[in-house]
Each structure stands twice: as C-alpha cells, then as structure tokens.
Amino acid sequence: MNKLASVMIGLVLWSGFAIADPVLDEDVVKGISAELSTAIENADIAPFKKYLHPTSKIIVDLDPSNSAGEMEISYDDYMGMMEMALPMMQGSDIQEEILSISVDSANNQATIKEKNIAVMDIMGVKVKDVSISETTYGVIDGQIKVLIAKDQLISSGPVE
C-alpha cells in the first residue's frame, strides 16, 4: 500500500509541474519578437493570433509629432487591420533593434522595447517608417499573451 501511495503522490506532483505556467525571461521574449518579425515578413497572421488576446490592451500613436495621436484599439479592430496590412508589408525591409528588456519574475511578466525601421513599397511608392514599440507579455490561461502593446510612429515618409 505504501508503494502505491508513493506512486500516486509522485504522479500528482509530476502533473502539477507538467501544467505549470510558462516562465517569461529575456530569451523567451526575444524568441517571440523574432517569431513576430518572421510573421510580418511572411504575411502570416497566425503568430499574432497566438500571442494577442481579446483582453490585450493595444495602443497606437500614428502622429509622429507628439503623443496626441495615441489611441486604444480593440482586439478585433487590430486583428482586422493586421489582416489587411500584412500582405502589403510582405517583401518589406524590416529592421528591429532591441532597446531594452525587463523581467518581472514576481508577476511572471516581461517587457520588450524595440525600435523598428520598415522600408516598404506601398502602391509603387517606397516609404520608410520608424517606430518605437513596447510590449508587455504575461501568462493568461497558461499561455504567453500580450498584456499591453504600445506602438508609436516616430517618422514616416517617402524614400528617394
């Protein structure tokens, strides 16, 4: 009986580890960033659906002059815009520079701040956009999800 009890306790403990939440650290966040960059290059919306959640707070600022253009967008509206924009961005030259990564181990959250430079052809016009993004990831229902995503356009204009 003692041996069976030991096996049962072992199974219960093991199952607890098997369903533990994923842990967010710098490497995980860098991997997600790379995955999303590849998704943009391939016009693949699936990774965005994987990491965004209906409760994600999505804030964009499309006014390069100041933060006056800042607005919150719903998950559904953002996904709709991504579905339209991704095919147009395919083949773009996108460069990303990680500015910082901070990890909050106590809350199992991580924030990555990046500078993004995208040169793309929009209806025959070559355009260069520079933006700063800051994304905070956390765990929702056992999966890594975006808690808050902020994207601020710094400059935009034609490339000669």
LUMLOKE-187065 format. One record per atom (N, C-alpha, C): residue in one letter; atom name; x, y, z. Coordinates in steps of 0.1 Angstrom, whole numbers, padded with zeros to 4 digits. Example, Ala and Ser with C-alpha at 12.3 -4.5 7.8 and 13.67 -1.06 7.14 Angstrom:
REM residues 2
ATOM  rest  atom     px     py     pz
ATOM     A     N   0132  -0057   0078
ATOM     A    CA   0123  -0045   0078
ATOM     A     C   0132  -0033   0078
ATOM     S     N   0128  -0022   0071
ATOM     S    CA   0137  -0011   0071
ATOM     S     C   0129   0000   0079
REM end
This chain:
REM residues 160
ATOM  rest  atom     px     py     pz
ATOM     M     N   0008  -0012   0000
ATOM     M    CA   0000   0000   0000
ATOM     M     C   0009   0013   0000
ATOM     N     N   0020   0013   0008
ATOM     N    CA   0028   0024   0008
ATOM     N     C   0035   0027  -0005
ATOM     K     N   0038   0017  -0013
ATOM     K    CA   0044   0019  -0026
ATOM     K     C   0034   0025  -0035
ATOM     L     N   0022   0021  -0035
ATOM     L    CA   0011   0026  -0044
ATOM     L     C   0009   0041  -0040
ATOM     A     N   0009   0044  -0027
ATOM     A    CA   0007   0057  -0023
ATOM     A     C   0018   0066  -0027
ATOM     S     N   0030   0061  -0027
ATOM     S    CA   0042   0069  -0032
ATOM     S     C   0041   0072  -0047
ATOM     V     N   0037   0062  -0054
ATOM     V    CA   0035   0064  -0069
ATOM     V     C   0024   0074  -0072
ATOM     M     N   0013   0073  -0065
ATOM     M    CA   0002   0083  -0067
ATOM     M     C   0006   0097  -0063
ATOM     I     N   0013   0099  -0052
ATOM     I    CA   0018   0112  -0048
ATOM     I     C   0028   0117  -0059
ATOM     G     N   0036   0108  -0064
ATOM     G    CA   0046   0112  -0074
ATOM     G     C   0039   0117  -0087
ATOM     L     N   0028   0110  -0091
ATOM     L    CA   0020   0113  -0103
ATOM     L     C   0014   0127  -0101
ATOM     V     N   0008   0129  -0089
ATOM     V    CA   0001   0142  -0086
ATOM     V     C   0012   0153  -0087
ATOM     L     N   0023   0151  -0081
ATOM     L    CA   0033   0162  -0081
ATOM     L     C   0038   0164  -0095
ATOM     W     N   0041   0153  -0103
ATOM     W    CA   0046   0155  -0116
ATOM     W     C   0035   0162  -0125
ATOM     S     N   0023   0159  -0123
ATOM     S    CA   0012   0165  -0132
ATOM     S     C   0012   0180  -0128
ATOM     G     N   0015   0184  -0116
ATOM     G    CA   0015   0198  -0112
ATOM     G     C   0026   0205  -0120
ATOM     F     N   0037   0199  -0122
ATOM     F    CA   0048   0205  -0129
ATOM     F     C   0045   0205  -0144
ATOM     A     N   0038   0195  -0149
ATOM     A    CA   0035   0194  -0163
ATOM     A     C   0026   0205  -0168
ATOM     I     N   0017   0210  -0159
ATOM     I    CA   0008   0220  -0163
ATOM     I     C   0012   0234  -0157
ATOM     A     N   0024   0236  -0153
ATOM     A    CA   0028   0249  -0147
ATOM     A     C   0029   0259  -0159
ATOM     D     N   0026   0271  -0155
ATOM     D    CA   0027   0282  -0165
ATOM     D     C   0040   0284  -0171
ATOM     P     N   0041   0288  -0183
ATOM     P    CA   0054   0291  -0189
ATOM     P     C   0061   0303  -0182
ATOM     V     N   0074   0303  -0181
ATOM     V    CA   0081   0313  -0174
ATOM     V     C   0087   0323  -0184
ATOM     L     N   0084   0336  -0182
ATOM     L    CA   0089   0346  -0191
ATOM     L     C   0103   0351  -0187
ATOM     D     N   0112   0351  -0196
ATOM     D    CA   0125   0356  -0194
ATOM     D     C   0130   0363  -0207
ATOM     E     N   0142   0368  -0207
ATOM     E    CA   0147   0376  -0218
ATOM     E     C   0147   0367  -0231
ATOM     D     N   0152   0355  -0230
ATOM     D    CA   0153   0346  -0241
ATOM     D     C   0139   0343  -0247
ATOM     V     N   0129   0341  -0239
ATOM     V    CA   0115   0338  -0244
ATOM     V     C   0110   0350  -0251
ATOM     V     N   0112   0362  -0246
ATOM     V    CA   0107   0375  -0252
ATOM     V     C   0114   0377  -0265
ATOM     K     N   0127   0375  -0266
ATOM     K    CA   0135   0377  -0278
ATOM     K     C   0130   0367  -0289
ATOM     G     N   0127   0355  -0284
ATOM     G    CA   0121   0345  -0294
ATOM     G     C   0108   0349  -0299
ATOM     I     N   0099   0354  -0291
ATOM     I    CA   0086   0359  -0296
ATOM     I     C   0088   0370  -0305
ATOM     S     N   0097   0379  -0302
ATOM     S    CA   0100   0391  -0311
ATOM     S     C   0104   0386  -0325
ATOM     A     N   0113   0376  -0325
ATOM     A    CA   0118   0370  -0338
ATOM     A     C   0107   0363  -0345
ATOM     E     N   0098   0356  -0338
ATOM     E    CA   0087   0349  -0344
ATOM     E     C   0077   0359  -0351
ATOM     L     N   0075   0370  -0344
ATOM     L    CA   0065   0380  -0349
ATOM     L     C   0072   0387  -0361
ATOM     S     N   0085   0390  -0361
ATOM     S    CA   0092   0396  -0372
ATOM     S     C   0091   0387  -0385
ATOM     T     N   0093   0374  -0383
ATOM     T    CA   0092   0364  -0394
ATOM     T     C   0078   0364  -0399
ATOM     A     N   0068   0365  -0390
ATOM     A    CA   0054   0365  -0394
ATOM     A     C   0051   0377  -0403
ATOM     I     N   0057   0389  -0400
ATOM     I    CA   0054   0401  -0408
ATOM     I     C   0061   0398  -0422
ATOM     E     N   0073   0393  -0422
ATOM     E    CA   0080   0391  -0435
ATOM     E     C   0072   0381  -0444
ATOM     N     N   0065   0371  -0437
ATOM     N    CA   0058   0361  -0445
ATOM     N     C   0043   0364  -0446
ATOM     A     N   0039   0375  -0441
ATOM     A    CA   0024   0379  -0441
ATOM     A     C   0016   0368  -0434
ATOM     D     N   0021   0364  -0423
ATOM     D    CA   0014   0353  -0416
ATOM     D     C   0008   0358  -0403
ATOM     I     N  -0005   0358  -0402
ATOM     I    CA  -0012   0364  -0391
ATOM     I     C  -0013   0354  -0379
ATOM     A     N  -0010   0341  -0381
ATOM     A    CA  -0012   0331  -0371
ATOM     A     C  -0004   0335  -0358
ATOM     P     N   0009   0339  -0358
ATOM     P    CA   0016   0342  -0346
ATOM     P     C   0009   0354  -0338
ATOM     F     N   0003   0363  -0345
ATOM     F    CA  -0004   0374  -0339
ATOM     F     C  -0016   0369  -0331
ATOM     K     N  -0023   0360  -0338
ATOM     K    CA  -0034   0354  -0331
ATOM     K     C  -0030   0346  -0319
ATOM     K     N  -0018   0340  -0320
ATOM     K    CA  -0013   0332  -0309
ATOM     K     C  -0010   0340  -0297
ATOM     Y     N  -0004   0352  -0299
ATOM     Y    CA   0001   0360  -0287
ATOM     Y     C  -0009   0371  -0283
ATOM     L     N  -0018   0375  -0292
ATOM     L    CA  -0027   0385  -0287
ATOM     L     C  -0039   0378  -0281
ATOM     H     N  -0046   0385  -0273
ATOM     H    CA  -0057   0380  -0265
ATOM     H     C  -0068   0391  -0265
ATOM     P     N  -0081   0387  -0265
ATOM     P    CA  -0091   0397  -0265
ATOM     P     C  -0090   0408  -0254
ATOM     T     N  -0083   0404  -0243
ATOM     T    CA  -0081   0414  -0232
ATOM     T     C  -0068   0422  -0234
ATOM     S     N  -0060   0419  -0244
ATOM     S    CA  -0048   0427  -0247
ATOM     S     C  -0052   0442  -0249
ATOM     K     N  -0044   0450  -0242
ATOM     K    CA  -0046   0465  -0244
ATOM     K     C  -0036   0469  -0255
ATOM     I     N  -0042   0474  -0266
ATOM     I    CA  -0034   0478  -0278
ATOM     I     C  -0035   0493  -0280
ATOM     I     N  -0024   0500  -0279
ATOM     I    CA  -0023   0514  -0280
ATOM     I     C  -0014   0518  -0292
ATOM     V     N  -0019   0526  -0301
ATOM     V    CA  -0011   0531  -0312
ATOM     V     C  -0011   0546  -0312
ATOM     D     N   0000   0551  -0317
ATOM     D    CA   0002   0566  -0319
ATOM     D     C   0007   0568  -0333
ATOM     L     N  -0002   0572  -0342
ATOM     L    CA   0002   0574  -0356
ATOM     L     C   0006   0588  -0359
ATOM     D     N   0008   0597  -0349
ATOM     D    CA   0012   0611  -0351
ATOM     D     C   0026   0612  -0347
ATOM     P     N   0036   0613  -0357
ATOM     P    CA   0050   0614  -0353
ATOM     P     C   0054   0627  -0345
ATOM     S     N   0045   0637  -0345
ATOM     S    CA   0049   0650  -0339
ATOM     S     C   0048   0649  -0324
ATOM     N     N   0039   0642  -0318
ATOM     N    CA   0038   0641  -0304
ATOM     N     C   0028   0629  -0300
ATOM     S     N   0024   0628  -0288
ATOM     S    CA   0016   0617  -0284
ATOM     S     C   0001   0620  -0286
ATOM     A     N  -0002   0631  -0293
ATOM     A    CA  -0016   0635  -0295
ATOM     A     C  -0024   0624  -0303
ATOM     G     N  -0017   0616  -0311
ATOM     G    CA  -0024   0607  -0319
ATOM     G     C  -0026   0593  -0312
ATOM     E     N  -0023   0592  -0299
ATOM     E    CA  -0024   0580  -0292
ATOM     E     C  -0039   0576  -0290
ATOM     M     N  -0041   0563  -0294
ATOM     M    CA  -0055   0558  -0292
ATOM     M     C  -0054   0543  -0289
ATOM     E     N  -0064   0538  -0282
ATOM     E    CA  -0065   0524  -0279
ATOM     E     C  -0074   0518  -0289
ATOM     I     N  -0070   0506  -0294
ATOM     I    CA  -0077   0499  -0304
ATOM     I     C  -0082   0485  -0299
ATOM     S     N  -0094   0481  -0302
ATOM     S    CA  -0099   0468  -0297
ATOM     S     C  -0091   0457  -0304
ATOM     Y     N  -0091   0446  -0298
ATOM     Y    CA  -0085   0434  -0303
ATOM     Y     C  -0091   0431  -0317
ATOM     D     N  -0104   0431  -0319
ATOM     D    CA  -0110   0428  -0332
ATOM     D     C  -0106   0438  -0343
ATOM     D     N  -0106   0451  -0339
ATOM     D    CA  -0102   0461  -0349
ATOM     D     C  -0087   0459  -0353
ATOM     Y     N  -0078   0456  -0343
ATOM     Y    CA  -0064   0454  -0346
ATOM     Y     C  -0062   0442  -0355
ATOM     M     N  -0068   0431  -0352
ATOM     M    CA  -0067   0419  -0360
ATOM     M     C  -0071   0422  -0374
ATOM     G     N  -0082   0429  -0376
ATOM     G    CA  -0087   0433  -0389
ATOM     G     C  -0077   0441  -0397
ATOM     M     N  -0071   0451  -0390
ATOM     M    CA  -0061   0459  -0396
ATOM     M     C  -0049   0451  -0400
ATOM     M     N  -0045   0441  -0391
ATOM     M    CA  -0033   0433  -0394
ATOM     M     C  -0036   0424  -0406
ATOM     E     N  -0048   0419  -0407
ATOM     E    CA  -0051   0410  -0419
ATOM     E     C  -0050   0418  -0432
ATOM     M     N  -0053   0431  -0431
ATOM     M    CA  -0052   0439  -0443
ATOM     M     C  -0038   0444  -0446
ATOM     A     N  -0031   0447  -0435
ATOM     A    CA  -0017   0453  -0437
ATOM     A     C  -0006   0443  -0440
ATOM     L     N  -0007   0431  -0434
ATOM     L    CA   0004   0421  -0436
ATOM     L     C   0007   0418  -0450
ATOM     P     N  -0003   0416  -0459
ATOM     P    CA   0000   0413  -0473
ATOM     P     C   0008   0424  -0480
ATOM     M     N   0005   0437  -0475
ATOM     M    CA   0011   0448  -0481
ATOM     M     C   0026   0450  -0476
ATOM     M     N   0029   0444  -0465
ATOM     M    CA   0042   0445  -0459
ATOM     M     C   0051   0434  -0464
ATOM     Q     N   0046   0424  -0470
ATOM     Q    CA   0054   0412  -0474
ATOM     Q     C   0065   0418  -0484
ATOM     G     N   0077   0413  -0482
ATOM     G    CA   0088   0418  -0490
ATOM     G     C   0094   0431  -0485
ATOM     S     N   0089   0436  -0474
ATOM     S    CA   0095   0449  -0469
ATOM     S     C   0108   0446  -0462
ATOM     D     N   0116   0456  -0461
ATOM     D    CA   0129   0455  -0454
ATOM     D     C   0126   0460  -0440
ATOM     I     N   0126   0451  -0430
ATOM     I    CA   0122   0455  -0417
ATOM     I     C   0134   0452  -0408
ATOM     Q     N   0139   0462  -0400
ATOM     Q    CA   0150   0461  -0391
ATOM     Q     C   0145   0464  -0377
ATOM     E     N   0149   0456  -0368
ATOM     E    CA   0145   0458  -0354
ATOM     E     C   0157   0459  -0345
ATOM     E     N   0156   0468  -0336
ATOM     E    CA   0167   0469  -0326
ATOM     E     C   0161   0469  -0312
ATOM     I     N   0165   0459  -0304
ATOM     I    CA   0160   0458  -0290
ATOM     I     C   0167   0469  -0282
ATOM     L     N   0158   0477  -0276
ATOM     L    CA   0163   0488  -0268
ATOM     L     C   0165   0484  -0254
ATOM     S     N   0155   0476  -0249
ATOM     S    CA   0156   0471  -0235
ATOM     S     C   0146   0459  -0233
ATOM     I     N   0149   0451  -0223
ATOM     I    CA   0140   0440  -0219
ATOM     I     C   0141   0441  -0204
ATOM     S     N   0129   0441  -0198
ATOM     S    CA   0128   0440  -0183
ATOM     S     C   0119   0428  -0180
ATOM     V     N   0123   0421  -0169
ATOM     V    CA   0116   0409  -0165
ATOM     V     C   0111   0412  -0151
ATOM     D     N   0098   0409  -0148
ATOM     D    CA   0092   0410  -0135
ATOM     D     C   0089   0395  -0131
ATOM     S     N   0099   0389  -0125
ATOM     S    CA   0097   0375  -0121
ATOM     S     C   0086   0373  -0111
ATOM     A     N   0084   0382  -0103
ATOM     A    CA   0073   0380  -0092
ATOM     A     C   0060   0379  -0099
ATOM     N     N   0057   0386  -0110
ATOM     N    CA   0044   0386  -0117
ATOM     N     C   0045   0378  -0130
ATOM     N     N   0056   0371  -0133
ATOM     N    CA   0058   0364  -0145
ATOM     N     C   0054   0372  -0157
ATOM     Q     N   0060   0384  -0158
ATOM     Q    CA   0058   0393  -0169
ATOM     Q     C   0071   0398  -0174
ATOM     A     N   0072   0402  -0187
ATOM     A    CA   0084   0407  -0193
ATOM     A     C   0080   0418  -0203
ATOM     T     N   0088   0428  -0204
ATOM     T    CA   0085   0439  -0213
ATOM     T     C   0097   0441  -0222
ATOM     I     N   0094   0442  -0235
ATOM     I    CA   0105   0445  -0245
ATOM     I     C   0102   0458  -0252
ATOM     K     N   0112   0466  -0254
ATOM     K    CA   0111   0479  -0261
ATOM     K     C   0120   0478  -0273
ATOM     E     N   0114   0481  -0285
ATOM     E    CA   0122   0480  -0297
ATOM     E     C   0120   0492  -0306
ATOM     K     N   0131   0494  -0314
ATOM     K    CA   0130   0504  -0324
ATOM     K     C   0128   0497  -0337
ATOM     N     N   0118   0500  -0345
ATOM     N    CA   0115   0493  -0357
ATOM     N     C   0117   0503  -0369
ATOM     I     N   0124   0498  -0379
ATOM     I    CA   0126   0506  -0392
ATOM     I     C   0121   0497  -0403
ATOM     A     N   0110   0502  -0410
ATOM     A    CA   0104   0494  -0421
ATOM     A     C   0105   0503  -0433
ATOM     V     N   0111   0497  -0444
ATOM     V    CA   0110   0503  -0457
ATOM     V     C   0102   0494  -0466
ATOM     M     N   0091   0500  -0471
ATOM     M    CA   0081   0492  -0478
ATOM     M     C   0077   0499  -0491
ATOM     D     N   0072   0491  -0500
ATOM     D    CA   0066   0496  -0512
ATOM     D     C   0051   0497  -0511
ATOM     I     N   0045   0509  -0510
ATOM     I    CA   0031   0510  -0509
ATOM     I     C   0025   0516  -0522
ATOM     M     N   0019   0508  -0529
ATOM     M    CA   0013   0512  -0542
ATOM     M     C   0023   0520  -0551
ATOM     G     N   0035   0514  -0552
ATOM     G    CA   0045   0520  -0561
ATOM     G     C   0054   0531  -0554
ATOM     V     N   0051   0534  -0542
ATOM     V    CA   0059   0545  -0535
ATOM     V     C   0067   0538  -0524
ATOM     K     N   0080   0540  -0524
ATOM     K    CA   0088   0534  -0513
ATOM     K     C   0087   0544  -0501
ATOM     V     N   0083   0538  -0490
ATOM     V    CA   0081   0546  -0477
ATOM     V     C   0089   0540  -0466
ATOM     K     N   0095   0548  -0458
ATOM     K    CA   0102   0544  -0446
ATOM     K     C   0095   0549  -0433
ATOM     D     N   0091   0539  -0425
ATOM     D    CA   0085   0542  -0412
ATOM     D     C   0095   0538  -0401
ATOM     V     N   0096   0547  -0391
ATOM     V    CA   0104   0544  -0379
ATOM     V     C   0094   0545  -0367
ATOM     S     N   0094   0534  -0359
ATOM     S    CA   0085   0534  -0347
ATOM     S     C   0092   0528  -0335
ATOM     I     N   0087   0531  -0324
ATOM     I    CA   0091   0525  -0311
ATOM     I     C   0079   0517  -0306
ATOM     S     N   0082   0504  -0303
ATOM     S    CA   0072   0496  -0297
ATOM     S     C   0076   0491  -0283
ATOM     E     N   0066   0490  -0275
ATOM     E    CA   0068   0485  -0261
ATOM     E     C   0057   0475  -0258
ATOM     T     N   0061   0462  -0256
ATOM     T    CA   0051   0452  -0254
ATOM     T     C   0054   0444  -0241
ATOM     T     N   0044   0443  -0233
ATOM     T    CA   0044   0436  -0220
ATOM     T     C   0037   0423  -0222
ATOM     Y     N   0044   0412  -0219
ATOM     Y    CA   0038   0398  -0220
ATOM     Y     C   0036   0393  -0206
ATOM     G     N   0026   0385  -0205
ATOM     G    CA   0022   0378  -0192
ATOM     G     C   0016   0365  -0196
ATOM     V     N   0011   0358  -0186
ATOM     V    CA   0005   0345  -0188
ATOM     V     C  -0010   0346  -0185
ATOM     I     N  -0018   0342  -0195
ATOM     I    CA  -0032   0341  -0194
ATOM     I     C  -0037   0327  -0197
ATOM     D     N  -0044   0321  -0188
ATOM     D    CA  -0049   0307  -0190
ATOM     D     C  -0038   0298  -0195
ATOM     G     N  -0026   0299  -0188
ATOM     G    CA  -0015   0290  -0191
ATOM     G     C  -0007   0293  -0203
ATOM     Q     N  -0010   0304  -0211
ATOM     Q    CA  -0003   0307  -0223
ATOM     Q     C   0003   0321  -0223
ATOM     I     N   0014   0323  -0229
ATOM     I    CA   0020   0336  -0230
ATOM     I     C   0012   0345  -0239
ATOM     K     N   0008   0356  -0234
ATOM     K    CA  -0001   0365  -0242
ATOM     K     C   0004   0380  -0240
ATOM     V     N   0001   0388  -0249
ATOM     V    CA   0003   0403  -0248
ATOM     V     C  -0006   0409  -0238
ATOM     L     N  -0001   0415  -0228
ATOM     L    CA  -0009   0422  -0219
ATOM     L     C  -0012   0437  -0224
ATOM     I     N  -0001   0443  -0227
ATOM     I    CA  -0001   0457  -0233
ATOM     I     C   0008   0458  -0244
ATOM     A     N   0004   0464  -0255
ATOM     A    CA   0012   0466  -0267
ATOM     A     C   0011   0481  -0270
ATOM     K     N   0022   0488  -0271
ATOM     K    CA   0022   0502  -0275
ATOM     K     C   0031   0504  -0287
ATOM     D     N   0026   0511  -0297
ATOM     D    CA   0034   0514  -0308
ATOM     D     C   0033   0528  -0312
ATOM     Q     N   0045   0535  -0312
ATOM     Q    CA   0044   0550  -0316
ATOM     Q     C   0053   0552  -0328
ATOM     L     N   0046   0558  -0338
ATOM     L    CA   0053   0561  -0350
ATOM     L     C   0061   0574  -0348
ATOM     I     N   0074   0573  -0351
ATOM     I    CA   0084   0584  -0348
ATOM     I     C   0085   0592  -0361
ATOM     S     N   0086   0586  -0373
ATOM     S    CA   0087   0593  -0385
ATOM     S     C   0082   0584  -0396
ATOM     S     N   0077   0591  -0407
ATOM     S    CA   0072   0583  -0419
ATOM     S     C   0074   0592  -0431
ATOM     G     N   0078   0587  -0442
ATOM     G    CA   0079   0595  -0454
ATOM     G     C   0085   0587  -0465
ATOM     P     N   0084   0593  -0477
ATOM     P    CA   0089   0586  -0489
ATOM     P     C   0105   0585  -0489
ATOM     V     N   0110   0574  -0495
ATOM     V    CA   0124   0572  -0496
ATOM     V     C   0128   0575  -0510
ATOM     E     N   0138   0583  -0512
ATOM     E    CA   0143   0586  -0526
ATOM     E     C   0152   0576  -0532
REM end
